[in-house]
Amino acid sequence: MLTAIHPKLPMRDRARTRAFYVDQLQFAECGTGRYPDHLMVRREGIELHFFLFPELDPRTNYGQVYIRTSDIEALYHGWRAQGVAIHPNAPLQAKPWGQREFALLDPDHNLLTFGQAG
């Protein structure tokens, strides 16, 4: 019965969040309308939604999303080549729980962790 999940994360500035996800990470804006307090982006079936929270203190934001990928090497090296900042404590590495993972922070410090088995 459950078919998808679309996390909702806080953002302080719609234009800045859109620029990060669309221009840097190659997501596309989606949805049926453009609303100043909301943003929806999609890439390869992954959808992230954002809500405006101008008072957000990024130092206390604990928003997190774990995204599985089928080609973590290409994703990681492609973004690095484009200058996307990888989290300094989370470069691509094998984890004890059997995943290869890396992470990055968006402009509001929502943590995006990408993982692939093996």
C-alpha positions as CSV (number, residue, x, y, z in Angstrom):
1,M,0.0,0.0,0.0
2,L,2.8,2.5,0.7
3,T,4.5,3.6,-2.5
4,A,6.9,6.5,-1.8
5,I,8.2,8.9,0.7
6,H,9.0,12.5,0.2
7,P,10.8,14.1,3.2
8,K,10.0,17.7,4.1
9,L,13.0,19.7,5.2
10,P,13.3,23.3,6.4
11,M,14.8,26.0,4.3
12,R,15.6,29.6,5.1
13,D,15.6,31.0,1.5
14,R,13.8,29.4,-1.4
15,A,16.0,30.8,-4.1
16,R,19.2,29.6,-2.4
17,T,17.8,26.1,-1.7
18,R,16.6,25.9,-5.3
19,A,20.0,27.0,-6.6
20,F,21.8,24.3,-4.6
21,Y,19.5,21.4,-5.5
22,V,18.8,22.4,-9.2
23,D,22.0,24.1,-10.2
24,Q,24.5,22.0,-8.2
25,L,22.9,18.6,-7.6
26,Q,20.9,18.5,-10.9
27,F,17.5,18.0,-9.4
28,A,14.6,19.5,-11.3
29,E,11.9,21.6,-9.7
30,C,8.6,19.7,-9.7
31,G,5.0,20.2,-8.6
32,T,2.0,21.8,-10.1
33,G,2.6,25.3,-8.9
34,R,5.2,27.7,-7.6
35,Y,4.7,28.7,-4.0
36,P,7.0,31.1,-2.2
37,D,6.9,29.1,1.1
38,H,7.4,25.7,-0.5
39,L,9.8,23.9,-2.9
40,M,9.7,20.4,-4.4
41,V,12.6,18.9,-6.3
42,R,13.1,15.6,-8.0
43,R,15.9,13.5,-9.5
44,E,15.6,10.0,-10.8
45,G,12.5,9.2,-8.7
46,I,13.8,10.8,-5.5
47,E,11.7,13.7,-4.4
48,L,12.5,16.2,-1.6
49,H,10.1,18.8,-0.3
50,F,11.0,22.0,1.5
51,F,9.1,24.4,3.7
52,L,10.1,28.0,4.5
53,F,11.5,28.5,8.0
54,P,13.3,31.8,7.9
55,E,14.1,31.6,11.7
56,L,16.0,28.3,11.3
57,D,19.4,28.3,12.9
58,P,21.4,25.9,10.7
59,R,23.7,25.1,13.7
60,T,20.7,23.4,15.4
61,N,19.1,21.9,12.3
62,Y,18.9,18.1,12.5
63,G,17.1,17.5,9.2
64,Q,18.5,14.3,7.6
65,V,17.7,12.1,4.6
66,Y,19.4,8.8,3.6
67,I,19.3,8.3,-0.1
68,R,20.2,4.9,-1.7
69,T,22.0,4.9,-5.0
70,S,23.0,2.3,-7.6
71,D,26.2,4.0,-8.6
72,I,27.7,5.8,-5.6
73,E,31.2,6.2,-7.3
74,A,29.8,8.1,-10.2
75,L,27.6,10.3,-8.0
76,Y,30.4,11.1,-5.6
77,H,33.1,11.8,-8.2
78,G,30.7,13.7,-10.5
79,W,29.7,16.1,-7.7
80,R,33.3,16.5,-6.6
81,A,34.3,17.4,-10.1
82,Q,31.6,20.0,-10.2
83,G,32.8,21.5,-6.9
84,V,30.0,20.3,-4.7
85,A,31.3,20.4,-1.1
86,I,31.3,17.0,0.5
87,H,30.8,16.9,4.3
88,P,34.3,17.1,5.8
89,N,33.6,14.2,8.2
90,A,31.9,12.0,5.6
91,P,33.9,11.4,2.4
92,L,33.1,8.3,0.4
93,Q,34.0,5.3,2.5
94,A,33.1,1.7,3.3
95,K,31.1,1.5,6.5
96,P,31.2,-1.5,9.0
97,W,27.5,-2.1,8.3
98,G,28.2,-3.0,4.7
99,Q,27.4,0.2,2.9
100,R,29.6,2.6,0.9
101,E,28.5,6.1,1.9
102,F,29.2,9.8,1.7
103,A,27.3,12.9,2.9
104,L,26.9,16.6,2.3
105,L,25.1,19.5,3.9
106,D,22.7,21.7,2.0
107,P,22.7,25.5,2.7
108,D,20.5,25.0,5.8
109,H,22.6,22.1,7.1
110,N,20.1,19.4,6.2
111,L,22.3,16.3,6.1
112,L,22.1,14.3,2.9
113,T,23.7,10.8,3.2
114,F,24.1,8.7,0.1
115,G,24.6,5.0,0.3
116,Q,25.0,1.8,-1.7
117,A,25.3,-1.7,-0.5
118,G,28.7,-3.3,-0.7
